[in-house]
Amino acid sequence: MGDEEFFEACDRYGIMVWEDFWLANPWDGPDPYHEDMFMANARDFIRRLRQHPCMALYVGRNEGYPPQSLDQNLRQAIAELYPQLGYIPNSAADGVIGGGRYRNMPVDWYFANQTHKLHSERGMASVPSLESVTRMLAPDELWPVGEAWGRHDLTLGGAVHATAFNEILDGYWGRPQNVRQFISWGLWVNYDVHRVMFKGEQQFRKGLLMWMSHPCWPSMVWQAYDYYLEPTAAFFAIRKACEPLHLQYNSEKNTIEVVDIAAGPHKVKAIAEYYDMNGQQMAVDGRDVTIGEDQTITVMEGRKPLAGSHEVWFLRLKLLENDKQLTENTYMLSNPAGHFEALKEQPEARVKTVSHFTRKGEGWQAVVTLTNQSDVPALMVRLNLKGTDGGQVLPVSYSDNYFHLMPHENKSVTLSWKEEYTRGCKPRIEVTTFN
């Protein structure tokens, strides 16, 4: 149950609320000792929330069923006090499905394991930035990954099962040798697997609720933005995958799909560009597509593998309408799949930035134009707003982050923040890349 400010914000921004009553799953929590008291609270809660248009669904119990008498009383109270709203007794059954997985799985798994139902919970490890990790751990706890990381939820067993995260990371780049490598490479895993978790759901567009958006204390898992309010790579991956009109790569079927969630009918052109690991374009395919709302259409097969790809290549997808680019989506691919160590040998990319700062009411906005001046791709480009004291400015809204620039390509990113978050320092924008 959130505070009143939470529901007011959801009303304002059009965020629909799935509201469980106060029953933990049967193996974690007992049934109420005093059902009359529980129902008195429930009826009061329903009266309080029925003024909020953000309310979407009431759920009797988390991952289980309420006692029969309580279930009947909840149904009756909702029918009487808020008849417009739906109710299901179990957050993981009765028209929806749940139960995770809560750990990282290979990318193809998320396409193959769809249930044609709204999935109420999926999540995985989500390591935050180095700045956030150094806030939560003492200097002597940063490396190697050990018990202190486990106290912040990166456990080898349990639901998180961080061994699965480590296996994907080791397959991507090899075993990390220090904390900077672990986090830099881990952020790429964050991006790829969170993106595909939602892309897999776009095949049938039944919906997915991420477990969870943010943690209640500094954590390494289950978050799109961290305890310190910095958006992780997962945040930008999820936002990309959930665009109303989207072009995506289905790695299980080796196909390229246009997804229209709620954008209305469109006539678009889907373009697939293939680059070798040095950023040299090898091939381009294009298709004209007519798509209606709430559709996913397969428009072409992917080229896989490509001659001259040096075992690693990039797939850049673009969606155009009336010659205007609507969206762009980039994938790193390899043969065999999930092995990208060759990219570690690339020279460092040189990224030039030009920034324009503008005062906006009580805050600031910066438009940053980034140009890759190198002959190799600039990978996982990260913008990081800091003050002259060296500390991060948080929270900050970024129009995009953790993206790739092909050789001599440019891109503009918009940042916005409030003056009070700068601690009286002059802000500056730090830009880093994987390579």
DASULBEL-V676827 format. One record per backbone hydrogen bond with DSSP energy under -1.0 kcal/mol. CO is the residue of the C=O (numbers start at 1). NH is the residue of the N-H. Records with the same first field share a line. If there is no record, write none. Layout:
# DASULBEL-V676827
CO: NH ; NH
This chain:
# DASULBEL-V676827
3: 7
4: 8
5: 9
6: 10
7: 11
8: 12
9: 13
10: 15
17: 56 ; 57
19: 59
21: 23
23: 62
25: 28 ; 29
34: 38
35: 39
36: 40
37: 41
38: 42
39: 43
40: 44
41: 45
42: 46
43: 47
44: 48
45: 49
46: 50
49: 52
52: 55
54: 17
57: 19
58: 88
59: 21
61: 91
67: 71
68: 72
69: 73
70: 74
71: 75
72: 76
73: 77
74: 78
75: 79
76: 80
77: 81
78: 82
82: 85
86: 58
88: 60
89: 61
90: 93
97: 120
101: 123
106: 109
108: 112
109: 113
118: 97
119: 209
121: 100
122: 211
124: 222
129: 133
130: 134
132: 136
133: 137
138: 141
146: 150
147: 151
149: 154
150: 153
152: 220
153: 155
155: 162
157: 161
161: 164
162: 166
163: 167
164: 168
165: 169
166: 170
167: 171
168: 172
169: 173
170: 174
172: 340
178: 182
179: 183
180: 184
181: 185
182: 186
183: 187
185: 189
186: 190
187: 191
188: 192
189: 193
190: 194
191: 195
192: 196
193: 197
194: 198
195: 199
196: 200
200: 203
201: 205
207: 119
213: 224 ; 225
220: 126
224: 232
226: 229
230: 226
232: 236
233: 237
234: 238
235: 239
236: 240
237: 241
238: 242
240: 243
244: 261
246: 259
248: 257
250: 254 ; 255
254: 302
255: 250
256: 299 ; 300
257: 248
258: 297
259: 246
260: 294 ; 295
266: 291
268: 289
269: 320
270: 287
271: 318
272: 285
273: 316
274: 282 ; 283
275: 314
276: 279
280: 276
283: 274
285: 272
287: 270
289: 268
291: 266
295: 260
297: 258
300: 256
306: 309
309: 312
311: 335
313: 333
314: 275
315: 331
316: 273
317: 329
318: 271
319: 326 ; 327
320: 269
321: 324
324: 321
327: 319
329: 317
331: 315
333: 313
340: 343
341: 344
342: 345
343: 346
350: 373
352: 371
354: 369
356: 367
358: 365
360: 363
362: 419
363: 360
364: 417
365: 358
366: 415
367: 356
368: 413
369: 354
370: 411
371: 352
372: 408
378: 405
379: 434
381: 402 ; 403
382: 432
384: 430
385: 393
386: 428
387: 390
391: 387
397: 416
403: 381
405: 378
406: 409
409: 372
411: 370
413: 368
414: 399
415: 366
416: 397
417: 364
418: 421
419: 422
422: 425
428: 386
430: 384
432: 382
